[in-house]
C-alpha cells in the first residue's frame, strides 16, 4: 500500500488537516493509501490538532479530532514512500535529515503538485485568525485532489 507522510512544524495545524483531507479524498476514490503526519518540532507531541483545524475540517465533513501530534523521525524516511513538506522551512529541515538519495528524493513541497515553478508554502496559520484556516483548507484540498488524481491516472 502507498504510504504518505505530511510534515509541518508543530503537527497541530497544517499537516493534520492535510492527512485528514488526503485520507478522505482517497477513500472517495477507492484508492488504498496509508497517510500519517508529523512535525519537525516536538513542542506539541501527544496533543490533538489545533481547535481551529478541527473546526474547519468538521465544517467540510472531515473528523481529525482523534489525531495525536508526533515529531518526525528519520525512521519515517524508511516507512513512507512520499513525504510532503508544508513549507520551504520544513522542506529544508527534512533535506538536512535525509541520509541518501533515495530518502531525499521522497521529500517534496506539497504545493509543488499544483505549481512546480513557484515553490509556494502552505502559510503557517498558527498566529492568525480563522480565515487562515479556511485558506489552508482550500490549498490542501486542491493539492490532495491532485495527488490522488496523479496516483489513479
Ligand atoms: P503547524 O502550525 O506547523 O501547521 O502545526 C504551528 C503550530 C504551532 C507552532 C507553530 C506552527 N508553534 O510555534 O507552537
Backbone and ligand atoms as CSV (ligand in chain L), in Angstrom:
chain,resi,resn,atom,element,x,y,z
A,1,UNK,N,N,0.846,-1.202,0.000
A,1,UNK,CA,C,0.000,0.000,0.000
A,1,UNK,C,C,0.881,1.251,0.000
A,2,UNK,N,N,0.421,2.260,-0.705
A,2,UNK,CA,C,1.196,3.500,-0.760
A,2,UNK,C,C,1.132,4.223,0.588
A,3,UNK,N,N,2.273,4.717,1.034
A,3,UNK,CA,C,2.336,5.389,2.347
A,3,UNK,C,C,2.850,6.807,2.193
A,4,UNK,N,N,2.040,7.751,2.670
A,4,UNK,CA,C,2.353,9.176,2.517
A,4,UNK,C,C,2.417,9.842,3.894
A,5,UNK,N,N,3.452,10.657,4.103
A,5,UNK,CA,C,3.573,11.403,5.353
A,5,UNK,C,C,3.504,12.902,5.073
A,6,UNK,N,N,2.649,13.596,5.829
A,6,UNK,CA,C,2.523,15.053,5.741
A,6,UNK,C,C,3.310,15.676,6.890
A,7,UNK,N,N,4.153,16.670,6.583
A,7,UNK,CA,C,5.004,17.249,7.633
A,7,UNK,C,C,4.892,18.776,7.687
A,8,UNK,N,N,4.673,19.302,8.903
A,8,UNK,CA,C,4.750,20.756,9.122
A,8,UNK,C,C,5.627,21.001,10.346
A,9,UNK,N,N,5.511,22.163,10.953
A,9,UNK,CA,C,6.377,22.479,12.098
A,9,UNK,C,C,5.854,21.852,13.394
A,10,UNK,N,N,4.596,22.145,13.730
A,10,UNK,CA,C,4.071,21.711,15.025
A,10,UNK,C,C,3.245,20.432,14.984
A,11,UNK,N,N,2.820,20.021,13.799
A,11,UNK,CA,C,1.906,18.878,13.607
A,11,UNK,C,C,0.578,19.071,14.340
A,12,UNK,N,N,0.156,20.338,14.447
A,12,UNK,CA,C,-1.176,20.558,15.025
A,12,UNK,C,C,-2.103,21.363,14.105
A,13,UNK,N,N,-1.560,22.096,13.140
A,13,UNK,CA,C,-2.418,22.906,12.260
A,13,UNK,C,C,-2.490,22.357,10.835
A,14,UNK,N,N,-1.391,22.462,10.096
A,14,UNK,CA,C,-1.429,22.137,8.662
A,14,UNK,C,C,-1.391,20.651,8.343
A,15,UNK,N,N,-0.391,19.928,8.876
A,15,UNK,CA,C,-0.256,18.522,8.452
A,15,UNK,C,C,-1.398,17.617,8.929
A,16,UNK,N,N,-2.011,17.844,10.105
A,16,UNK,CA,C,-3.165,17.011,10.456
A,16,UNK,C,C,-4.332,17.210,9.484
A,17,UNK,N,N,-4.477,18.458,9.030
A,17,UNK,CA,C,-5.530,18.766,8.065
A,17,UNK,C,C,-5.202,18.085,6.724
A,18,UNK,N,N,-3.954,18.180,6.309
A,18,UNK,CA,C,-3.524,17.527,5.065
A,18,UNK,C,C,-3.772,16.019,5.145
A,19,UNK,N,N,-3.478,15.436,6.308
A,19,UNK,CA,C,-3.704,13.994,6.491
A,19,UNK,C,C,-5.179,13.648,6.336
A,20,UNK,N,N,-6.030,14.404,7.041
A,20,UNK,CA,C,-7.480,14.131,7.002
A,20,UNK,C,C,-8.052,14.308,5.602
A,21,UNK,N,N,-7.587,15.325,4.907
A,21,UNK,CA,C,-8.098,15.589,3.553
A,21,UNK,C,C,-7.655,14.489,2.589
A,22,UNK,N,N,-6.381,14.114,2.649
A,22,UNK,CA,C,-5.905,13.069,1.724
A,22,UNK,C,C,-6.586,11.728,2.009
A,23,UNK,N,N,-6.780,11.411,3.290
A,23,UNK,CA,C,-7.484,10.165,3.638
A,23,UNK,C,C,-8.893,10.174,3.043
A,24,UNK,N,N,-9.568,11.311,3.176
A,24,UNK,CA,C,-10.954,11.418,2.729
A,24,UNK,C,C,-11.073,11.317,1.211
A,25,UNK,N,N,-10.217,12.037,0.488
A,25,UNK,CA,C,-10.297,12.009,-0.982
A,25,UNK,C,C,-9.907,10.616,-1.503
A,26,UNK,N,N,-8.927,9.981,-0.869
A,26,UNK,CA,C,-8.514,8.638,-1.295
A,26,UNK,C,C,-9.660,7.644,-1.117
A,27,UNK,N,N,-10.320,7.750,0.029
A,27,UNK,CA,C,-11.433,6.861,0.334
A,27,UNK,C,C,-12.541,7.022,-0.714
A,28,UNK,N,N,-12.860,8.267,-1.011
A,28,UNK,CA,C,-13.900,8.568,-2.009
A,28,UNK,C,C,-13.587,7.944,-3.351
A,29,UNK,N,N,-12.288,7.866,-3.673
A,29,UNK,CA,C,-11.862,7.333,-4.965
A,29,UNK,C,C,-11.460,5.857,-4.893
A,30,UNK,N,N,-11.780,5.216,-3.752
A,30,UNK,CA,C,-11.406,3.819,-3.535
A,30,UNK,C,C,-9.934,3.567,-3.777
A,31,UNK,N,N,-9.110,4.528,-3.400
A,31,UNK,CA,C,-7.680,4.358,-3.564
A,31,UNK,C,C,-7.055,4.013,-2.212
A,32,UNK,N,N,-6.498,2.780,-2.087
A,32,UNK,CA,C,-5.951,2.384,-0.792
A,32,UNK,C,C,-4.653,3.131,-0.498
A,33,UNK,N,N,-4.591,3.760,0.638
A,33,UNK,CA,C,-3.419,4.565,0.976
A,33,UNK,C,C,-3.305,4.629,2.494
A,34,UNK,N,N,-2.078,4.718,2.982
A,34,UNK,CA,C,-1.872,4.962,4.412
A,34,UNK,C,C,-1.294,6.363,4.540
A,35,UNK,N,N,-1.958,7.211,5.318
A,35,UNK,CA,C,-1.497,8.588,5.489
A,35,UNK,C,C,-1.222,8.839,6.969
A,36,UNK,N,N,-0.137,9.540,7.236
A,36,UNK,CA,C,0.180,9.938,8.607
A,36,UNK,C,C,0.722,11.368,8.548
A,37,UNK,N,N,0.920,11.982,9.709
A,37,UNK,CA,C,1.515,13.312,9.718
A,37,UNK,C,C,2.456,13.443,10.910
A,38,UNK,N,N,3.376,14.404,10.807
A,38,UNK,CA,C,4.374,14.621,11.857
A,38,UNK,C,C,4.842,16.064,11.791
A,39,UNK,N,N,5.511,16.506,12.882
A,39,UNK,CA,C,6.063,17.860,12.919
A,39,UNK,C,C,7.577,17.797,13.010
A,40,UNK,N,N,8.249,18.796,12.455
A,40,UNK,CA,C,9.708,18.836,12.619
A,40,UNK,C,C,10.044,19.200,14.075
A,41,UNK,N,N,9.140,19.929,14.747
A,41,UNK,CA,C,9.341,20.292,16.152
A,41,UNK,C,C,8.614,19.317,17.075
A,42,UNK,N,N,8.970,19.368,18.374
A,42,UNK,CA,C,8.363,18.408,19.311
A,42,UNK,C,C,7.485,19.052,20.385
A,43,UNK,N,N,7.261,20.374,20.298
A,43,UNK,CA,C,6.532,21.064,21.382
A,43,UNK,C,C,5.137,20.531,21.609
A,44,UNK,N,N,4.500,20.032,20.572
A,44,UNK,CA,C,3.093,19.648,20.708
A,44,UNK,C,C,2.879,18.133,20.707
A,45,UNK,N,N,3.973,17.371,20.841
A,45,UNK,CA,C,3.857,15.909,20.794
A,45,UNK,C,C,2.796,15.410,21.762
A,46,UNK,N,N,1.924,14.551,21.269
A,46,UNK,CA,C,0.851,13.984,22.091
A,46,UNK,C,C,-0.422,14.797,22.093
A,47,UNK,N,N,-0.374,16.024,21.546
A,47,UNK,CA,C,-1.572,16.877,21.554
A,47,UNK,C,C,-2.499,16.579,20.378
A,48,UNK,N,N,-3.776,16.879,20.591
A,48,UNK,CA,C,-4.752,16.824,19.492
A,48,UNK,C,C,-4.476,18.013,18.567
A,49,UNK,N,N,-5.010,17.972,17.341
A,49,UNK,CA,C,-4.847,19.128,16.448
A,49,UNK,C,C,-5.430,20.407,17.063
A,50,UNK,N,N,-4.943,21.543,16.586
A,50,UNK,CA,C,-5.454,22.862,16.980
A,50,UNK,C,C,-6.984,22.889,16.743
A,51,UNK,N,N,-7.700,23.497,17.688
A,51,UNK,CA,C,-9.171,23.565,17.605
A,51,UNK,C,C,-9.653,24.124,16.266
A,52,UNK,N,N,-8.880,25.118,15.756
A,52,UNK,CA,C,-9.308,25.770,14.515
A,52,UNK,C,C,-9.166,24.840,13.314
A,53,UNK,N,N,-8.173,23.941,13.344
A,53,UNK,CA,C,-8.041,22.936,12.266
A,53,UNK,C,C,-9.154,21.901,12.381
A,54,UNK,N,N,-9.442,21.481,13.624
A,54,UNK,CA,C,-10.525,20.509,13.844
A,54,UNK,C,C,-11.832,21.101,13.315
A,55,UNK,N,N,-12.038,22.388,13.608
A,55,UNK,CA,C,-13.291,23.056,13.229
A,55,UNK,C,C,-13.465,23.178,11.716
A,56,UNK,N,N,-12.406,23.622,11.029
A,56,UNK,CA,C,-12.547,23.800,9.578
A,56,UNK,C,C,-12.719,22.431,8.895
A,57,UNK,N,N,-12.051,21.403,9.404
A,57,UNK,CA,C,-12.211,20.057,8.833
A,57,UNK,C,C,-13.657,19.582,9.039
A,58,UNK,N,N,-14.163,19.798,10.253
A,58,UNK,CA,C,-15.526,19.370,10.591
A,58,UNK,C,C,-16.556,20.053,9.689
A,59,UNK,N,N,-16.302,21.329,9.406
A,59,UNK,CA,C,-17.197,22.094,8.532
A,59,UNK,C,C,-17.361,21.414,7.173
A,60,UNK,N,N,-16.292,20.740,6.717
A,60,UNK,CA,C,-16.341,20.054,5.416
A,60,UNK,C,C,-16.506,18.534,5.568
A,61,UNK,N,N,-16.944,18.116,6.751
A,61,UNK,CA,C,-17.289,16.699,6.949
A,61,UNK,C,C,-16.113,15.786,7.228
A,62,UNK,N,N,-14.995,16.338,7.688
A,62,UNK,CA,C,-13.812,15.520,7.966
A,62,UNK,C,C,-13.483,15.583,9.457
A,63,UNK,N,N,-13.321,14.406,10.076
A,63,UNK,CA,C,-13.028,14.364,11.509
A,63,UNK,C,C,-11.532,14.115,11.724
A,64,UNK,N,N,-10.837,15.128,12.230
A,64,UNK,CA,C,-9.399,14.935,12.519
A,64,UNK,C,C,-9.141,14.980,14.035
A,65,UNK,N,N,-10.222,14.955,14.818
A,65,UNK,CA,C,-10.097,15.212,16.263
A,65,UNK,C,C,-9.340,14.113,17.013
A,66,UNK,N,N,-9.249,12.933,16.418
A,66,UNK,CA,C,-8.587,11.827,17.130
A,66,UNK,C,C,-7.088,11.739,16.843
A,67,UNK,N,N,-6.594,12.605,15.974
A,67,UNK,CA,C,-5.161,12.571,15.663
A,67,UNK,C,C,-4.341,13.047,16.863
A,68,UNK,N,N,-3.112,12.550,16.944
A,68,UNK,CA,C,-2.185,12.971,18.009
A,68,UNK,C,C,-0.872,13.398,17.362
A,69,UNK,N,N,-0.386,14.580,17.773
A,69,UNK,CA,C,0.852,15.099,17.192
A,69,UNK,C,C,2.057,14.244,17.596
A,70,UNK,N,N,2.987,14.148,16.676
A,70,UNK,CA,C,4.260,13.488,16.986
A,70,UNK,C,C,5.375,14.174,16.203
A,71,UNK,N,N,6.596,13.989,16.661
A,71,UNK,CA,C,7.725,14.581,15.951
A,71,UNK,C,C,8.204,13.649,14.836
A,72,UNK,N,N,8.643,14.247,13.746
A,72,UNK,CA,C,9.222,13.484,12.642
A,72,UNK,C,C,10.439,12.714,13.151
A,73,UNK,N,N,10.617,11.498,12.629
A,73,UNK,CA,C,11.782,10.688,12.985
A,73,UNK,C,C,12.460,10.241,11.693
A,74,UNK,N,N,13.781,10.079,11.722
A,74,UNK,CA,C,14.488,9.660,10.495
A,74,UNK,C,C,14.025,8.269,10.047
A,75,UNK,N,N,13.434,7.503,10.968
A,75,UNK,CA,C,12.845,6.206,10.597
A,75,UNK,C,C,11.731,6.392,9.552
A,76,UNK,N,N,11.091,7.575,9.582
A,76,UNK,CA,C,9.999,7.853,8.638
A,76,UNK,C,C,10.476,7.816,7.187
A,77,UNK,N,N,11.751,8.101,6.968
A,77,UNK,CA,C,12.276,8.032,5.593
A,77,UNK,C,C,12.196,6.602,5.054
A,78,UNK,N,N,12.260,5.623,5.960
A,78,UNK,CA,C,12.181,4.216,5.537
A,78,UNK,C,C,10.728,3.760,5.420
A,79,UNK,N,N,9.866,4.300,6.300
A,79,UNK,CA,C,8.476,3.813,6.373
A,79,UNK,C,C,7.568,4.357,5.281
A,80,UNK,N,N,7.892,5.559,4.762
A,80,UNK,CA,C,6.975,6.216,3.820
A,80,UNK,C,C,7.577,6.297,2.419
A,81,UNK,N,N,6.680,6.258,1.416
A,81,UNK,CA,C,7.123,6.367,0.016
A,81,UNK,C,C,7.280,7.824,-0.392
A,82,UNK,N,N,6.438,8.680,0.216
A,82,UNK,CA,C,6.444,10.097,-0.163
A,82,UNK,C,C,6.268,10.935,1.100
A,83,UNK,N,N,7.036,12.002,1.208
A,83,UNK,CA,C,6.961,12.869,2.388
A,83,UNK,C,C,6.740,14.297,1.901
A,84,UNK,N,N,5.559,14.838,2.213
A,84,UNK,CA,C,5.218,16.184,1.746
A,84,UNK,C,C,5.449,17.214,2.848
A,85,UNK,N,N,6.298,18.197,2.551
A,85,UNK,CA,C,6.543,19.310,3.464
A,85,UNK,C,C,5.533,20.412,3.163
A,86,UNK,N,N,5.005,21.035,4.229
A,86,UNK,CA,C,4.005,22.095,4.041
A,86,UNK,C,C,4.646,23.410,3.603
A,87,UNK,N,N,5.872,23.688,4.106
A,87,UNK,CA,C,6.505,24.951,3.693
A,87,UNK,C,C,7.991,24.763,3.412
A,88,UNK,N,N,8.608,25.823,2.913
A,88,UNK,CA,C,10.007,25.697,2.466
A,88,UNK,C,C,10.954,25.463,3.651
A,89,UNK,N,N,10.574,25.941,4.837
A,89,UNK,CA,C,11.426,25.671,6.016
A,89,UNK,C,C,11.365,24.189,6.398
A,90,UNK,N,N,10.144,23.626,6.420
A,90,UNK,CA,C,10.012,22.188,6.714
A,90,UNK,C,C,10.787,21.387,5.669
A,91,UNK,N,N,10.695,21.830,4.420
A,91,UNK,CA,C,11.377,21.153,3.304
A,91,UNK,C,C,12.893,21.134,3.534
A,92,UNK,N,N,13.442,22.301,3.893
A,92,UNK,CA,C,14.896,22.379,4.152
A,92,UNK,C,C,15.280,21.519,5.352
A,93,UNK,N,N,14.450,21.542,6.397
A,93,UNK,CA,C,14.747,20.738,7.597
A,93,UNK,C,C,14.774,19.248,7.248
A,94,UNK,N,N,13.820,18.802,6.430
A,94,UNK,CA,C,13.768,17.387,6.050
A,94,UNK,C,C,14.980,17.009,5.198
A,95,UNK,N,N,15.375,17.913,4.324
A,95,UNK,CA,C,16.533,17.619,3.471
A,95,UNK,C,C,17.836,17.582,4.265
A,96,UNK,N,N,17.842,18.214,5.431
A,96,UNK,CA,C,19.022,18.116,6.298
A,96,UNK,C,C,19.068,16.759,7.001
A,97,UNK,N,N,17.904,16.124,7.144
A,97,UNK,CA,C,17.818,14.882,7.907
A,97,UNK,C,C,17.945,13.614,7.062
A,98,UNK,N,N,17.647,13.712,5.765
A,98,UNK,CA,C,17.706,12.507,4.933
A,98,UNK,C,C,19.168,12.122,4.728
A,99,UNK,N,N,19.415,10.791,4.580
A,99,UNK,CA,C,20.823,10.397,4.578
A,99,UNK,C,C,21.310,9.780,3.271
A,100,UNK,N,N,20.438,9.614,2.302
A,100,UNK,CA,C,20.908,9.150,0.990
A,100,UNK,C,C,19.927,9.639,-0.076
A,101,UNK,N,N,20.298,9.422,-1.332
A,101,UNK,CA,C,19.499,9.961,-2.431
A,101,UNK,C,C,18.068,9.426,-2.412
A,102,UNK,N,N,17.945,8.133,-2.118
A,102,UNK,CA,C,16.611,7.524,-2.109
A,102,UNK,C,C,15.701,8.216,-1.085
A,103,UNK,N,N,16.261,8.475,0.104
A,103,UNK,CA,C,15.467,9.140,1.156
A,103,UNK,C,C,15.162,10.592,0.768
A,104,UNK,N,N,16.177,11.296,0.290
A,104,UNK,CA,C,15.997,12.720,-0.038
A,104,UNK,C,C,14.995,12.898,-1.180
A,105,UNK,N,N,14.991,11.945,-2.108
A,105,UNK,CA,C,14.070,12.021,-3.251
A,105,UNK,C,C,12.601,11.864,-2.850
A,106,UNK,N,N,12.362,11.354,-1.659
A,106,UNK,CA,C,10.973,11.177,-1.203
A,106,UNK,C,C,10.348,12.492,-0.756
A,107,UNK,N,N,11.190,13.489,-0.479
A,107,UNK,CA,C,10.715,14.762,0.084
A,107,UNK,C,C,10.291,15.721,-1.022
A,108,UNK,N,N,9.101,16.296,-0.867
A,108,UNK,CA,C,8.620,17.284,-1.847
A,108,UNK,C,C,7.809,18.349,-1.120
A,109,UNK,N,N,7.783,19.525,-1.716
A,109,UNK,CA,C,6.953,20.608,-1.200
A,109,UNK,C,C,5.527,20.336,-1.696
A,110,UNK,N,N,4.557,20.281,-0.792
A,110,UNK,CA,C,3.228,19.807,-1.202
A,110,UNK,C,C,2.607,20.662,-2.307
A,111,UNK,N,N,2.763,21.983,-2.248
A,111,UNK,CA,C,2.093,22.806,-3.269
A,111,UNK,C,C,2.771,22.705,-4.633
A,112,UNK,N,N,3.933,22.060,-4.683
A,112,UNK,CA,C,4.561,21.812,-5.989
A,112,UNK,C,C,3.749,20.858,-6.858
A,113,UNK,N,N,2.844,20.070,-6.240
A,113,UNK,CA,C,1.999,19.191,-7.062
A,113,UNK,C,C,1.065,20.032,-7.935
A,114,UNK,N,N,0.808,21.273,-7.514
A,114,UNK,CA,C,-0.061,22.163,-8.291
A,114,UNK,C,C,0.744,23.090,-9.193
A,115,UNK,N,N,1.908,23.512,-8.722
A,115,UNK,CA,C,2.696,24.511,-9.436
A,115,UNK,C,C,4.170,24.335,-9.075
A,116,UNK,N,N,4.891,23.731,-9.997
A,116,UNK,CA,C,6.295,23.391,-9.716
A,116,UNK,C,C,7.211,24.602,-9.650
A,117,UNK,N,N,6.895,25.630,-10.438
A,117,UNK,CA,C,7.831,26.757,-10.586
A,117,UNK,C,C,7.887,27.660,-9.352
A,118,UNK,N,N,6.725,27.887,-8.743
A,118,UNK,CA,C,6.671,28.949,-7.731
A,118,UNK,C,C,7.194,28.552,-6.357
A,119,UNK,N,N,7.281,27.244,-6.091
A,119,UNK,CA,C,7.756,26.761,-4.788
A,119,UNK,C,C,7.023,27.447,-3.630
A,120,UNK,N,N,5.696,27.361,-3.679
A,120,UNK,CA,C,4.872,28.033,-2.670
A,120,UNK,C,C,4.781,27.218,-1.381
A,121,UNK,N,N,4.578,27.919,-0.277
A,121,UNK,CA,C,4.371,27.300,1.032
A,121,UNK,C,C,2.909,27.373,1.425
A,122,UNK,N,N,2.449,26.376,2.182
A,122,UNK,CA,C,1.155,26.497,2.856
A,122,UNK,C,C,1.432,27.398,4.056
A,123,UNK,N,N,0.844,28.620,4.102
A,123,UNK,CA,C,1.218,29.553,5.159
A,123,UNK,C,C,0.882,29.024,6.555
A,124,UNK,N,N,1.793,29.273,7.481
A,124,UNK,CA,C,1.572,28.857,8.869
A,124,UNK,C,C,0.421,29.687,9.454
A,125,UNK,N,N,-0.696,29.058,9.814
A,125,UNK,CA,C,-1.878,29.818,10.256
A,125,UNK,C,C,-1.927,30.023,11.763
A,126,UNK,N,N,-0.908,29.541,12.486
A,126,UNK,CA,C,-0.982,29.440,13.946
A,126,UNK,C,C,-1.315,30.762,14.643
A,127,UNK,N,N,-0.640,31.855,14.210
A,127,UNK,CA,C,-0.849,33.132,14.889
A,127,UNK,C,C,-1.906,34.021,14.224
A,128,UNK,N,N,-2.569,33.490,13.221
A,128,UNK,CA,C,-3.574,34.293,12.525
A,128,UNK,C,C,-4.984,33.964,12.983
A,129,UNK,N,N,-5.957,34.448,12.211
A,129,UNK,CA,C,-7.357,34.207,12.557
A,129,UNK,C,C,-7.926,33.016,11.808
A,130,UNK,N,N,-9.266,32.926,11.861
A,130,UNK,CA,C,-9.985,31.806,11.259
A,130,UNK,C,C,-9.787,31.718,9.746
A,131,UNK,N,N,-9.689,32.904,9.107
A,131,UNK,CA,C,-9.544,32.941,7.641
A,131,UNK,C,C,-8.345,32.144,7.175
A,132,UNK,N,N,-7.298,32.202,7.957
A,132,UNK,CA,C,-6.069,31.472,7.613
A,132,UNK,C,C,-6.328,29.980,7.508
A,133,UNK,N,N,-7.211,29.477,8.357
A,133,UNK,CA,C,-7.502,28.041,8.352
A,133,UNK,C,C,-8.375,27.658,7.159
A,134,UNK,N,N,-9.289,28.548,6.821
A,134,UNK,CA,C,-10.127,28.333,5.632
A,134,UNK,C,C,-9.219,28.317,4.388
A,135,UNK,N,N,-8.273,29.247,4.363
A,135,UNK,CA,C,-7.334,29.335,3.241
A,135,UNK,C,C,-6.470,28.081,3.116
A,136,UNK,N,N,-5.925,27.600,4.231
A,136,UNK,CA,C,-5.069,26.407,4.120
A,136,UNK,C,C,-5.913,25.173,3.788
A,137,UNK,N,N,-7.165,25.141,4.240
A,137,UNK,CA,C,-8.030,24.021,3.864
A,137,UNK,C,C,-8.162,23.959,2.344
A,138,UNK,N,N,-8.437,25.105,1.720
A,138,UNK,CA,C,-8.614,25.150,0.258
A,138,UNK,C,C,-7.353,24.740,-0.474
A,139,UNK,N,N,-6.215,25.288,-0.025
A,139,UNK,CA,C,-4.938,24.955,-0.663
A,139,UNK,C,C,-4.663,23.451,-0.567
A,140,UNK,N,N,-4.886,22.914,0.639
A,140,UNK,CA,C,-4.575,21.498,0.856
A,140,UNK,C,C,-5.561,20.601,0.114
A,141,UNK,N,N,-6.805,21.031,0.015
A,141,UNK,CA,C,-7.787,20.218,-0.713
A,141,UNK,C,C,-7.377,20.113,-2.183
A,142,UNK,N,N,-7.013,21.249,-2.793
A,142,UNK,CA,C,-6.598,21.234,-4.196
A,142,UNK,C,C,-5.371,20.348,-4.392
A,143,UNK,N,N,-4.400,20.467,-3.488
A,143,UNK,CA,C,-3.174,19.670,-3.616
A,143,UNK,C,C,-3.480,18.178,-3.461
A,144,UNK,N,N,-4.325,17.826,-2.497
A,144,UNK,CA,C,-4.620,16.407,-2.250
A,144,UNK,C,C,-5.440,15.809,-3.386
A,145,UNK,N,N,-6.320,16.616,-3.969
A,145,UNK,CA,C,-7.069,16.137,-5.145
A,145,UNK,C,C,-6.100,15.761,-6.261
A,146,UNK,N,N,-5.100,16.609,-6.448
A,146,UNK,CA,C,-4.110,16.351,-7.496
A,146,UNK,C,C,-3.269,15.110,-7.175
A,147,UNK,N,N,-2.908,14.961,-5.899
A,147,UNK,CA,C,-2.100,13.799,-5.502
A,147,UNK,C,C,-2.857,12.512,-5.842
A,148,UNK,N,N,-4.153,12.464,-5.494
A,148,UNK,CA,C,-4.948,11.256,-5.757
A,148,UNK,C,C,-5.147,11.078,-7.267
A,149,UNK,N,N,-5.394,12.169,-7.975
A,149,UNK,CA,C,-5.590,12.080,-9.434
A,149,UNK,C,C,-4.320,11.539,-10.098
A,150,UNK,N,N,-3.166,11.985,-9.649
A,150,UNK,CA,C,-1.902,11.518,-10.221
A,150,UNK,C,C,-1.656,10.038,-9.919
A,151,UNK,N,N,-2.090,9.599,-8.744
A,151,UNK,CA,C,-1.942,8.187,-8.378
A,151,UNK,C,C,-2.831,7.299,-9.229
A,152,UNK,N,N,-4.033,7.783,-9.530
A,152,UNK,CA,C,-5.038,6.913,-10.122
A,152,UNK,C,C,-5.129,7.032,-11.636
A,153,UNK,N,N,-4.315,7.899,-12.218
A,153,UNK,CA,C,-4.447,8.085,-13.678
A,153,UNK,C,C,-3.705,6.986,-14.447
L,1,LIG,P1,P,1.723,23.838,12.202
L,1,LIG,O1,O,1.481,25.229,12.944
L,1,LIG,O2,O,3.212,23.755,11.914
L,1,LIG,O3,O,0.917,23.961,10.976
L,1,LIG,O4,O,1.246,22.756,13.136
L,1,LIG,C1,C,2.191,25.624,14.082
L,1,LIG,C2,C,1.802,25.179,15.327
L,1,LIG,C3,C,2.473,25.588,16.450
L,1,LIG,C4,C,3.547,26.446,16.324
L,1,LIG,C5,C,3.940,26.878,15.084
L,1,LIG,C6,C,3.267,26.457,13.956
L,1,LIG,N1,N,4.230,26.891,17.475
L,1,LIG,O5,O,5.122,27.740,17.347
L,1,LIG,O6,O,3.934,26.431,18.584
